[in-house]
Amino acid sequence: MKKTAGTDRSLTARWHPETRAVRAGTWRSEHGETSEALFLTSGFTYDDAETVAARFAGEADGMVYARMQNPTTAMLEERIAALEGAEACRVQATGMAAMSAALLSHLSAGDHLVAGRAAFGSCRWIVDNLLPRYGIETSIVDARDNAAWEAAIRPNTKMFFFETPANPTMDIVDLRHVCSLARAHGIVTLVDNAFATAALQRPLEHGADIVAYSATKLMDGQGRVLAGALCASEQWITETLLPFQRNTGPILAPFNAWVVLKGLETLDLRARRQSDNALAVARFIESRGVRVLHPGLPSHPQHALAMSQMDAAGPIFAFFLDGGREQAWALLNALELIDISNNIGDAKSLMCHPATTTHHNMGPAGRAEAGVEDGMLRLNVGLEHPDDLIADLDQAFGRAGL
């Protein structure tokens, strides 16, 4: 394989993010293909026994088995790392594979984790149910409250884990403050950045240690494949994550990696256009007297903080109907253009009822703690013309009695 200018870190560091999204991490075979090659192989051959022994011993670069790495997945890892400004990246089979790998590779029995209250339902399930089964202590805090993070620290606290913006309440975490606090106490920060991606927010620039992604969302952006990613220092990836990954196997398939590579080429364009569209739609909903939680609106209680650490507010937001679940379902059922779906980051506009979908497994008490109400709806705004989306919402509001 021939590596191009896109694999030279000293060069890619000088490029703008839009250029990195298209060019970084590109390898070419002897054929000189313009699009990244898709390597559908599980294993590799070697010129001699000495070469394979050196690779397995970690003394020589090169592929050994697709459960560890594949040329296509390696290209995706280089590109995401370049976008994030990270020393290294490893991709995972899904977003939840990335979250669980980061937590389980870093934490051991007797350790303590502090996590934000508002999070994707499966992330809260791991924190609330899985980690305690293995002797890992957990505490939940209101991630918006800087003082709550400090108050939760114990002598055995090893990690802070949070989303910002959070799913689906759009809570914003003060990245610089919380990451600085963690470093002062020798605590590692794990940040789920799926709602923004590096196109709109770069947690490492604010002091985060590990950035986690469901690349299924904005990175792919077209609802095609499942994928996850973890970005961190070379040392953490090599010494902490890789022993876990190679022996437990949550590796991303090469085809999925290739699809995400294609998605990244348009990430910046999509993320910014969808952010603009979402803001227009959110303003319309708010004008109807509906309570909206969108970080880009001045009405959001953390608007100033969000705009200080994000380039744009992203395509996703939540709003609340006074009529509870019945009215929320009525609105969903009245939609003609916007699809009912629990995915996010898609180029198509999608809406769901978190209390009965993404956060159903938390139970009523867990949802109440996380701020997920029965009247809450989460909207992912896509690339359609915002006027068409507003027209669809306008008629749906009317049919739902709003």
Secondary structure as GFF3:
##gff-version 3
##sequence-region A 1 402
A	DSSP	beta_strand	2	3	.	.	.	ID=ss1
A	DSSP	three_ten_helix	5	7	.	.	.	ID=ss2
A	DSSP	alpha_helix	9	12	.	.	.	ID=ss3
A	DSSP	alpha_helix	17	23	.	.	.	ID=ss4
A	DSSP	beta_strand	27	28	.	.	.	ID=ss5
A	DSSP	alpha_helix	49	56	.	.	.	ID=ss6
A	DSSP	alpha_helix	71	84	.	.	.	ID=ss7
A	DSSP	beta_strand	88	92	.	.	.	ID=ss8
A	DSSP	alpha_helix	95	106	.	.	.	ID=ss9
A	DSSP	beta_strand	112	116	.	.	.	ID=ss10
A	DSSP	alpha_helix	121	125	.	.	.	ID=ss11
A	DSSP	pi_helix	126	130	.	.	.	ID=ss12
A	DSSP	alpha_helix	131	133	.	.	.	ID=ss13
A	DSSP	beta_strand	137	141	.	.	.	ID=ss14
A	DSSP	alpha_helix	146	152	.	.	.	ID=ss15
A	DSSP	beta_strand	157	163	.	.	.	ID=ss16
A	DSSP	alpha_helix	175	184	.	.	.	ID=ss17
A	DSSP	beta_strand	188	192	.	.	.	ID=ss18
A	DSSP	three_ten_helix	203	206	.	.	.	ID=ss19
A	DSSP	beta_strand	210	214	.	.	.	ID=ss20
A	DSSP	beta_strand	228	232	.	.	.	ID=ss21
A	DSSP	alpha_helix	234	236	.	.	.	ID=ss22
A	DSSP	pi_helix	237	241	.	.	.	ID=ss23
A	DSSP	alpha_helix	242	248	.	.	.	ID=ss24
A	DSSP	alpha_helix	254	264	.	.	.	ID=ss25
A	DSSP	alpha_helix	267	287	.	.	.	ID=ss26
A	DSSP	beta_strand	291	293	.	.	.	ID=ss27
A	DSSP	alpha_helix	303	309	.	.	.	ID=ss28
A	DSSP	beta_strand	316	320	.	.	.	ID=ss29
A	DSSP	alpha_helix	324	334	.	.	.	ID=ss30
A	DSSP	beta_strand	339	340	.	.	.	ID=ss31
A	DSSP	beta_strand	350	352	.	.	.	ID=ss32
A	DSSP	three_ten_helix	354	356	.	.	.	ID=ss33
A	DSSP	three_ten_helix	360	362	.	.	.	ID=ss34
A	DSSP	alpha_helix	363	370	.	.	.	ID=ss35
A	DSSP	beta_strand	376	380	.	.	.	ID=ss36
A	DSSP	alpha_helix	386	399	.	.	.	ID=ss37
###
